């Protein structure tokens, strides 16, 4: 592409590509896409975006195309890579001057130079850093700023490289330029402070921007540029100076009002100082040890004393608290339990921390955290009144909540309390003692203080286990607090029920649960919505607890469940509905079938909620979870939900529908429990299986659930299911067996095994294409025990329950192996006997014995040759399954099932599903559970004796080890 002639053409295309008219825009974009691989195209773009007389939008687009081209075509190995000649020219052109007037374009140019530097610096572009260092020395404002901006982006990019060789190169760079970077930062910082004191606002703002950029460079060099930064005096000198600089910048905040541009930049710079300290602490904990004392003194003085008044702001407080927290809980600063095994650095750090965190210091930090930072703010109280659902979600840990001050203070409180509980426990208990008895509703400050103290007691519940008798406190104090119905006391009602939720799994007597359920029942009718939502959350924690007893809860179930349903209808926010649905799900899950009389209203409401939540996939996930527990609770009665339930499953598991990305996992789980609890197949339930084929092709983490669903269909109605889907399923399985994992192969064969168990004849024919691979695996001695075990299980089913098909399969395989049938049968039996130890499940071991015994009686010489091995397997299996009856002393086969009994279920046990019942009925017809192995061995040996005569049979028995014969006789004598 000739640069001169092409410039106007490319410029025209870029101009059209900025058009709002798609008829003009689309062809221009296509044309630009075609030029991306043309030699000279990026040189033209460079000329365009560095021409300041052109339209800003056109120039900005040119920069973006250039930047994207670096990602695609700059590497030597990339398809249509740029030539080395053009890259050399472009590198030179990019750093010719630093005078871009438009901020957004200047930033993009700096980023794309950094992208090239990542690939080429220093080997192909050794001059880049020297050029930048010279450029930042220029006194002219704009070029200096642009050069500094580029210097920062290049440093940031090079610091992010993680290969060992790249890290060494960056360390060499850091060693070479660190001194210059420090002096540059100091120079701009001093200029800023002088201009602030002189009242030159405009100049101060420009200097502050340069201070910020130079500090960003220094941060990257300090954190990532040195293996042992504590050995470098300049690095440690810079870090030590950070505290004094921070104080100077914080003082600059006093006269400047929030919202002012300079204030915003000031706060950014202050935060960057703290980030530098935090990053250095994270990456270099031991070199940070000399800074621990000053860090703690600085952070504590500004956050927990009057020094910070009038200057600190929320993000700065958060950063200071993070600094304290990281020092307190850093493992590198904790000595081993055996002091002699501790590193000297750990002992030194521990000594510094111990000297700093004196009793008075800890007491002041603890008191101030609770009495100052834990207090609900005016903004939060206003939110409670105006947006109660928003308040409840944020307090419960909503997305915006995690970025605010409150969670940071609570985490710091927990970390300090955990590490210094002996000192802080008496402090907190004293604060509780000072607030005993109901608080006057006319004293809002006291109400807020009680809320804060109770919050602390809840957060520190595990640490206070031995110091607080919560049961006594609950009965003597907290219950009375919950009886105060004044509107202003809602603050305490909500906090107390939250507090109970925190202690329920720590220390709360079981016999107090009914009293708590009474409390929950009352508070679920509280006039304040926030109190009701918090009560629902505590209910969830209560029923989730391992000491939950269904019989204690049942008297309150109807009323509480009805109030939960009312709450679900009352709340309007998506997040709150999800929260309440999770509580409902939890209650249904814990009470099982006891929920059946009370779900009518919920069942009627869920279809409406599903329709309303069309744009809220996470709410739909919560509905799916509720439906899962609802189906499990309703059991066979869940068939009444099918008009709503089945379309929900259909949509959630259809990979052609966009919502499946969110709904698939829960949708599959719902599909499975629906099948497990279905009393009978329906055409609609059968039709949903059309969704399965694409799901199996995805081979995702959900494939295990897919196989469970397939098995559930087989148990539910094997004939209907296989007639409709066996052919397609067999094709899917054949494809999967080609490139699936070992575990996947086992899952496929387990399905085949179940089909053969349910319907041996139908299963053998429908899955016939899969069976040669199974046969082949046995003959060739499959090396994975789990796979071999499954192969033998499948083959055992066919041999025992469909012997004619086994013969046909043996004939087919004999032709493939070019062997006689008897010879191949001998190889199979020999491998079976040899690999019997691969089978660990007693059911499969008995199946193998029954299957091989089914070959008897036989006059086939090959089978008689393998008689010894068959008997060995049978005796092993008899040891597995025969147990002695304690009453009669006789032996019995422990796997025998003679009749079906409906299991008795206690309140705390999950009832048997319809599928469990189907499995038990099937087991009654399964030879493994219906045929006595002891009797079967006896009959088969007797028949063999009859066929061969006593002398021939005696000779056959002599091929078996005498010890095995002795054990066999002992089993048979006790028939």
N, C-alpha and C positions, 0 to 999 in steps of 0.2 A: 504494500500500500504506500504510494508516494505521498509523503507528508503534506507537501504544499497543495497538491491538487485534492487530496482527500479531506483536508481540514474543513473546507466549506460544506462538503457532503455530510461529514460526521456531525458538524455543528448544526446543520439543518435537521438531521435525524434526532439529535438530542433535544432540539427546540420542540420538535413535534412530540417527542416522548414526554415532555412536561405538560402537554395539552390535557385539558379536562374532557375533551371529545374522544371517546373510545375509537371512533372511526379513524381518527388521525393518530391516536396513541398506539393502537395495536400494531399496525404495519411498521411504525417506527421502531417499536421494541423488537419485532421480528428481524428487521434489518440490522439493528445493533447486535442482536444475538449472533447473526451470521458473521459479522465482522470480528467477533471476539477472538477468533483463531487466526485472523489475518496479521501477517507481520507488519509492524508499523502502527497498528491500531492504538496501542497504549501510548506511543509517542505523540500521536495526535491528541489523545485525551489529556496528556500532560500539558501540551501547549494550550488547550482550551481552558482547563481549570486554573492555570496560572495566569491567564489573561484577565486582569481585573476589570476590563472595560465591558466584558460580556455579562449577560443576564445572570444573576445570582443562582436562580433555579437550575439553569443549564449547567453552570459550573459545578454546582453541588451534585447533579446527576453524573457528570463526568468523573468526579472523584469516586462516587459509589461504584461505577462501572470499573474503574481502575482498581479499586480495593478488592472487588469480587474477582477480578482477573488474577490478582496475586494468589488468592486461594486456589484457583483452578490451574493456572498455567505457569507459575513462576518456578516450581520445582523442576529440576532437570529431567526427572523420570515421568513427569506428567504428560499425558497425550496432548499433542499440539503445543508443547512447551515453547516459551519465548526463547529466542536465540540469545547466546551469551553477549553478542555485540549490542543487541537492543537493550538487554538488562543493564549493561555497563553505562549506556547512554542515559537510561531512565534513572539509575541511581545518582548519577551526576546532576541530572536536571532537578531531582527532588530536593536537593540541598543547596541549590544555587543561591537562593535567598530565602529569608524568613519574614516576609512582609505581607502575608495574607490579611486583608482588612476584616473579613467576615469570620466571626468566632466559630460558627458551626463548620464552615469549610476548613478553617485552620485546625480544628480538632480532628476532622476526618483525614486531613493530610498527615497529621502527626501519627494517627493510628496506622495509616497505610505504610508510612516510613518504618514504623515499629514492626509491622508484618514482614517487610523485606528484611529488616535487621535480624528477625528471628531465624530466617533462612540463610542469610549471607554474612552476618557480622559475627566474628571479625575476619573470617578467612577471605571471602570475596569482597568485603567492604571494610577494609581496615581503616580507611580515612574517616568513617562516619563519626566516631566518638571525638577525634580531634577537631573536626569541623564544628560539632555541637558545642564543645568546650570553648572554642574561640567565639562562637556566635553568642553565647550567653554572657560574654564579657562586654559586649557592645552596650554603650550607654543609651542608645536610641530605644525608646520605650517599647514600640510595637515589635521590632525584630528581636529584641531581647526576650520579650514575653513568648513569642512564637517559638523561638529556639528552646526556651526553657520548657515549654509545653511538649515539644518533640522529645527533648532530653528525658522528660518524665516517662512518656509512653514507651520509648526505647528501653529505658532501665526496667520498667515494669514488665515488659515482655521478656527481656533476657532473664530476669529474675525468676520467671515462672517456668523456665525449662528445667526438666527433672532428670535428664540423663547425666550420669556421672561426669562425662567429658564436658558437657555444657555447663554444669555447675562449677567445674574447675575454671573454665574460661570466664565465667561471671565473677568468680572470686579473684581472678587475676585483674579483671577490669576494676573491681571494687578497690583493690589494693592500690591501683594506679590513680584513681580519681577521687578517693574518699576525702583526702585533705582539701582538694579544691571544692568538693560539694559542701563540706562543712563551712569553709570560708564564705562561699556563695550564700548559704543559708543565713549565716551570721550577719553578712552585709545587708541582705534584704530585710532581715528582722530588725536590725538597728535602725535602718532607714524608716521602716514603718513606725517604730516607737517614737522616733524623733518627730516625725510628721504628725503623729497623734497628739503628742504633747504641745506641738506648735499650732494645732488646730487646723492643719491643712488636710481637710477631709478627702478631697479628690486625689491628692498625691498619696495619702495614706492608703486609700482603697487600692490604687495601682500597686503599691509596694506590698500590700497584704496578699494580693493575687500571686506575686512572685515569691513571697515567703511560703505560701501554701504549696506551690509547685516544687520549690527547692526542698521543702520538707518531705514531700512525697517521694522525691528521688532519694533523699537521705534515709528515709524509712526502709525502702527496698534494699539499699546498699547495706544498712546496718543489720537487718534481719537475715538477709540471704547471702551476704557477700563474704562472710567469714566463718571458718570452721571453729576457731577458738577466739571469739570476739573479745573475751576478757584479757587476751594477751596484747590487744591493740589499745594503746593509751588514748588515741583519738576517738575510737568508738566509745569507750567507757567515759571519756570526757564529754562527748556529745550527750550521752544518756544522762549523765549527772547534771548537765546544764538544762535538761528538759524541765526539771522541777522549777528552777528559777524563771525560765521563760514562760512556763505555764502561769505562774503567779503574776508576771507582768501582763500577760494577755488577759487574765481574769480581771485584773484591775481596770483594764481598758473597757471592760463590759459595763462598769458602773455608770458612766455618764451617757452611754449610748442606749437608746430605747429599743426594745424588741421590734422587729419588723423593718428596721433600717437595714439597707443593703450591707453596710459595713458590719452590723451586728451579726448578720447571717454568715458572712465570711469569717468573722472572728470566731463564732461558734464552730464552724467547720475546722478551722485551724486548731482550736483547743481540743476538739475531738480527735484530730489527727495526731496530736501529741500523745494523747492517752492510748490511741491505737498502736503507736510505735512501742510504747512500754508493754502493752498487752501482748503484741506479737513477739517481742523479744523474750518476754517471760515464757510464752508458749514454746518457742523454738529453742531457746537457750536457758532452761531453768537454772542450771548451775552457775553460768556466768552472770545471771541476774542477782545472785545472792548478795553482792555488795550494795545492790539497790533496794533490797527488801526494806531496810529501816526507813529510808527516805520515802519510799512508795507508801508505806503504811502511815507514816506521819502526815504526809501530804493528803492522802485520800481521807483519812479519819478526821483530820482537822477541818477540811472543807465540807464533809458530809455530816459529821456528827458534832460540830461545835459552831459557835457564832461566826467564825471566820468566813464561812461560806455565804452568810446572809447578804442578799443584794447582788451577788455575782454569779452564783451557781444556777444552772438550768438543767432540765430533766435529763437530757442525753449525757451530760457531763456527770451527773450523779450516778447514772446507770454504769458508766464506764469506771468510775471510781469504785463502785461496789463490786464490779467484776474483777477489778485489780485486787481488792481485798480478798474476795472469794478464791481467786486463783492461787494466791499466796497461802491462804489458810488450808486449802484442800490439796495442794500440790504434793504428789507422792514423793517427789525428789527431796522434799523438805521434811520428810517424816523418818525418824530413825527406826531401825528394826527393833522388834521386841527384845532381842538379844543385842544390847548396845555394842558389844564387842564386834558384831558383824556389820555394824553401820558404817557407811562411807563418811569420811571426814566432812564432806560438803553437806551431807544431810544433818550431821550433828551441829555444824555451824549455823545452818539455816534455822534449825529447831531452836537453838540457843537465842538467836535474834528474835524469833517469833515469841518465845517464852518471855523474854525481857520486855517486849513491847506490850503484849496482851496481859497486862497486870489486872488485878481484881477491879480497881477503879475504872480502868479503860474499858474492860469488858462490860462492867455494869452500866457505864454510860452508853456504850454502843447498843446493848440490849434494850435499855429503857427507851433510847431515842428511836430505835427501829420500830418498837411497838407503839410508843406514845406520839410519834411524829409521822413516820412513814406509813404505818398501818392504818392511820385514820382515813376514813372515807372522805374524799374531797367534795367541795361544793359542786363541781362538775359531775361527779359520780352520783351524788344525791339528786341532782336535777335530772340526770338520765334515768334514775330509778323512778321518778315521778312521771316523766314525759315518755320514756321508752322502756317500760319494765322488762320486756322480753330482751331487748338489746342489752340491758344491764345484766340480766340473768345469764345470758350467753357469754358476755365478756368476762364476768366474774367466774364463770365455769371454765374459762380457758379458750375463748374464741380467738380467731386469727389476729385481730388487732390487739388483743390483750397481751399476747406474748411479746410485743414490741414496747410495752409501756413500763413505767417505773415499778408498779405494784409487784409483778412476778419476780422482778429482780431483787426487790427488798425481801420478799418471802424466801427466795432461794438462799440469799446471804444469811438471813436469820437461821434457816435450817442448818446451813454448813457451820456457822459459828456455834450454834447450840449443840450440834453433834460433837464438835471438837472440844468444847469448853462447857459441857453440861453441868459439871460439878459447881462451877461458878455461877452459871446463869439460871439453873433451876430454882434456887432460893429467891433470886431477883424476880422471876416470873410468878412464883407462888405468892410472893408478897404483893405483887400487883393484883393478883386474883383476890387475895384476902381483903385488900382495900376496897374491893367492889362488891363485897357480899351483900345479898339482899336486893330486892327490886330497886331500880334506879328511878329517880323522880323524872317523869316525862317532861317536866318544865326545865330540865337541865340538859339541853342537847349535847353539850360538850362531854358530859359524863356518859351519856348514851353512846357517843362515838368512841369514847375511851373503852367502855366495856366491850363494844363490838371488836375493837382492836385487840384487847387482851384475850378475849375468847378465841379470836382468830389465831393468836400465837399459841394458845393451849392446844388448839386443834392441829396446827402444823407440827407441833413438837410432841404429838401423842405418843409415839414410840419411845422417845427419850424420857418421857415423864411416867412411863409404865409403873416404876417402883415408887414414885413420889406422890401420885394422885390416886385416891380411891374414887374412881369415877362413878361407881354404883351409888355410893353414899352422896356424892355431889349431885348426881342426877336426881335422886329422891328428895334430898333436903333443899336444894337450891334451884336447879335448872327447871324442874317441873313447875315450880311456882312462877318462874320467869315466863314460861309458856302460857300461863293462865292470864297474863296481863293483856287485855284486848285493846288498849288504847292505840290509836292509829300510829302515833310516834314510836310506840314500842315495837312496831313491826321490825325495826332494825335489829332488836335483840331476839325476837321470835325467830327470824330468819337465821341469825347467827347461831342460836342455840341448836336448832335442828340440823344445821350444817355441822356443828361441833359434834353432835351425837353420831353423825355419819362418819366422821373421822375416827371416832373412838370405838365404833361398833365392832371392828375386827381386832382391836387392841385389848380392850378390857370392858366387857359388858355382860353381866350375868344372864344366862339363858332364861331364868325365871322372871326377869324384868321385861322380856320381849312383849308379853301381852299389854303391859303398861305403855310401852313404846308404840304399839299398834294403835292404842287408844289416842295417843298424842298425834300420830300421823293422820288418823281419821279426822281429828278435830282441825288440824292445820291444813288438811286438803280442802277444808271449807273456809279457810281464812279469807277475809275480804281483799287481802293484798296478793296480787298475782306472783310477785317475786317470791313471797313466802311459800305459795303453793308449788311453784316450780322447784324450789330448793327442797321442799318436803318430798316431792316425787323422787328427786335424786337420792336423798337419804334412804327412801324406801328401797331403791335399787341396791344400794350398798348393803342394806339389811338382809334382803332376800338372797343376795349373792354370797353372804357370809357362810362359812362352813358350819356354823352352829345354828343355822336356820332350821326350824322344825315346822313342817307343813301343818301338823295338827294344832300348833299354837296360833297359826295365821288364819286357818280356815274360818273361824267365827267372824273375821273382819274382811274376808275376801270379797264378798259381794259388794259391800259398801265401798271399800277402797277401790275396787276395780271400776265401779260405776263412776266414782269421782275422778279417777284417772282418765276415763273416757271423756268425761265432761271437760277436763283440762285440755285434752287433745283437741277438742272442738273449739275451745275458747281461744287458744293461742293462734296467732296468725303467721308468725315468722317461720320460715322453713327450718332454721336451726333448732328452734324451740320444739316444733312438731317432731323432729328427729329425736330430740332429747327425751320427749315424753314417750314416743314409740319404743325407744330402747328400754324404758322402765316397764312398759306394758309387756314387751317381749320377755323380759327377765322374769316377771311375775308368772306369765304363762308357762315358761320353761320350768320353773320350780314347783308349781302346783300340779302339773301334768293334767290328767283327766278331770281333776276337780274343777277346772275352769269351765267345763262344758255348759253348765246352766247359765253362765253370765256373759257369754260372748256375742249374744244376738245383735246387740246394738253396734258393736265394733265390726261385726261381719257386714252389716248393712252400710256402715260408714266408709269402710276401706275402699270400695270401688269409686266413691265420689272423690276421696282424697287422692287416689291414683290418677284420676282424670285431671284433677286440679294441679297435680305436680308434674305435668307433662314436660315443663321446662326445667325441672329440678331433679336431676338424676340421683343426687345424693339422698334426697328425701325418698325417692323411689327405692333406693337400696335399703333404707330403714323399713319401708313397707314390706319389702321382700323378706327381710329378717323376721318381722312380726308374723308374716304369713307362714314362714317355716315353723315357728314355735306354735302357731295356731293349728296348723295341720297336725303336728305331733300331739298336741293336746286333744284335738277332736278325734284322732284316730280314723276309724272307718266312716265316721259321720262327716269327715271332710269332703266326702263326695258331693254334699250339698253346696259346696263352694265352687264346684267345677265351672259353672257359667262365667264366673269372674276369674277363677284361679288359672284355668287352662290358657285363656288368651294372654294372661300376664306371663306365664311360662313361655308361651310361643314367642312373644315379643322380646323377652329378656335373653333368649338363647338363639335368636336368629341373627347370624353374623352379617347378614345383608342390611340389618337395621342399625343406624348410628348409635342408639342408646346401648347396644350390647357391650360397648367398651366399658361402661360403668356397671351394667347390670348382670353380666354373664356369670360371674362367680356365684353370686347369691341366687341367680335364676336357676343355675344347674343344681344347687343345693335344694332349692324349693321343688324342682322337678323330681329329684331323687326321693325326698320325704313324701311327696304326693304319691309316688308309685309304691313306696314301702307301706303306706297307710291305706292304699286303695283296696276296697273289698273285691272289686272285679274290674276287668278291662272295659273301656268304652271306646267307641269309634274315634271320638275326639282325642282321647288320651293316646290312642295308637297313632293318630295322625301327626301328633307333635314330633314323633321320632324322625320325621323328614328333616328336622333341623340337625340331626346328628352327623350326617356324612361330612358336611363342611367343618364341623367341630373336630372330627377325628383327623381331618387333613391339616388342621392348624398345629397339631402336636404340641399344644401349650401345656402350662402347668395344671390345667383343668382336666387333662386326659384321664387321670385316675378316677375323677368323679364321673366322667363319661362312661367308663367301663362299669362303674357301679350301677349307673342308670341302665345300661344294656342288661346286666345281670338281673336287675329288678324287673325289667320287662319279661325276661325268661321265666322268672319265678311266678310272675303274675299270670301270664297266659302264653306259654311257650308255643303252642300250635298257631294261634292267631298271629303272634309276633313273627315267628319264623316264616310262615307262609307269606307275610307281607314284606319282610325286610331281609331274610336270610341271604338272598343272592347278592344284594348290594353290600350287606355287612361282610360277607365272605370276600368280596372284591377289595373292600377297604382294608380288611385284615391282611390279605395277601400283599397289598402295597406296603402296609405298615411293617410287615415281617422282613421286608427287604432292607430297610434302613433304620429300623427302630432300635432302641437300646435293649440291653438284656432284660431290664425290668419291664419294658414295654412288651417284649415277646412273652414274658410270663403272664402279663395281664391278658393278652390276647388268648393264650392257651387256657387260662383259667375260665374264660367265657366258654370256650369250646368244651371244657371239662364239665361245666355246669349244664350245658345243653345236652351232653351225652348222659348225664345223671338224670335229667328230667325226661328226656326222650331219646333213648339210645339209637333207635332205628332212624328216626327223622334227623337227628343230629349228625349221625355218621354220613348220611347222604348229602345233607345240605352243606356241611363243612369239609366234604371230601377233598377239595383242592388244597386244603391246608395240611392234610394228614401225611402225604409223602415226605414233607420236610421233617415232620415229627419222627417218622420211621427212620429216615436217613440220619437224624441226629442221634438216635439210639445206637444204630449200627456203627456209626463213626465215632461213638464215644464222646458226645458233647462234654466239653471240659468244665462248664459252669454248673456246679451242683444244683442250684435253684432251677435252672432251665431243664437239666436232666430229670430232676424230680417231677417237673410238670409234664415232660414228655412221657415218662413212665405212667403218670396218673391218667393221661389221655388214652394211652395205649391199653392200660389195664381196664378202663371202662369198656373199650370196644371189644377186647378179648373176652371179658366176663359177660357182657350183656348183649353183644351182637357178633357172635362167633363167625357167622357166615360172612359178614362184611370183613372181618379180620382176615379170613381166608382169601377173599378176593383182593384185599389190599396186599397181603403177603405175596400173592401171585404176581400182582402188578410190580411190586418192588423187586421180586426175584428176576423179572425180565430186565429191569433197570440195572441191577447189579450183575446181571448175567450169571446167576447162580441157580442151583436147584432150590425149590421151596424149602425142603427139609434142611438143607445146608444153611439157608438164611435164617430159618426159624431157630436153629441151633445157636447162631451168632447172636440173635436177639436175646434168647434166654440166658446165654453166657454173660452178655453185657448187663442184663437186668440183675442177675445174681451178683455180679462184680460191683455194680454201682448202687446196690440196695442202701448202703449207708448214706447216699445223697438224699434219701427220703427221710425227712425228720418228723413229718406229721403222722401220728398213729393211724389216722383214717386211711391215708395213702399206703402205709405199710401193710395194713390189713387188706386193702384192695389189691395190692400186688400179690399177696399170698393167695387170695381167692382166685385171682385171674390165672396165675400159673397152675394152681391146683385144678382149674377148670379144664386144663389140657389132659387130665387123667379121667378115667382109665385110658391108656393108649398102648398099642403094640408097636408104635413108631419107635424105631431104634434111636433116633436123634433125641426124642423126648426122654426115653429111658436112659440115654447117656447123661442127660442133664438132671436126672432124678435126684441125685445127691444135693445139687444146688437148690432145687425146688424145696426139698425137705428142710434144708438149712434156713431158708427164708421163712418157711412156715413156723419153725420152732422159735425163731427170733420174734415173729409177729405174735405167737402165743404168749411169749414173755411180756410183750407190750400190752396185750388186751385182757389177759386172764387175771382176775382178782379173786381172792378168797372171801366167801360169804362168812361174815363173823358169827352168824347164828347157826348155820348148817355145817360149816366147814368145807362145803363143796366149792368147786371153782365155777366162776361164771364169766361170760364175755361182757366186759364193762361197756361195750359199744352197742349192745343190743337195746332196742327200743320196742316195747311191746304194744303200747297204746299212747294216745295223745291226751295230755292233761293240760287244761287251761292254767297257766302259772298263777300262783297267788302273789299279788303285788302289794307291798306296804306303801304308805303315803309318800315315803321318800325315795321310792324306786320308780324308774321309768317303766311303764307298762309295755308288754310285748306288742310289737307292731303286727299288722296283718301279714307282712312279709315273714316275720319270725314264725308265725303260725304256719304259713305255707311251707317254710323250710322244714318244720318239724313233721308235717304231714308227708312231705316228700321223703324224709329220712325213714319213715315207717316202711316205705317201699324200696329203699336203697339196700342192696345186699350187704353193704358194709354195716348197716344198723339192723338188718332183719335176719341175717344168717349168722348162726353161731360158728365161729372159726373152728372151735374144738370139734363140733359135730361134723362140719364140712370136711375137715382133715380125715376124720375117722371114716366117713362114708366113701371118700375118694380112695383112701388106701384099701378099704375093704373091696371096692369095685376093682381096683388094680390086682388085688390078690385073687379075686374070682376069675379075672381074665387070664392071669399067668399061671395060676395054680400055686400051691404052697411052696414047692421047691424053687420055682422061678422067682416068686416074690421074695423068698428068703435070700436068694442070690442078689436080687436088686437091693434089698435092704442092707446087705453087707457092703455096698458101695458107700454107705453113709457112715460117718464117724461114730464110733460106739458111744461116746459121750452125748452126742446129739440124739442118737436112738434112745438112750436111757432117759433123757429129758422128755422126748416125745412120748415114750411109754407112760411116764409119770402123768403127763397131761391127759392122755387118753384113758388111763385107768380111773380117773376121777370124773368121768362123764356122769 
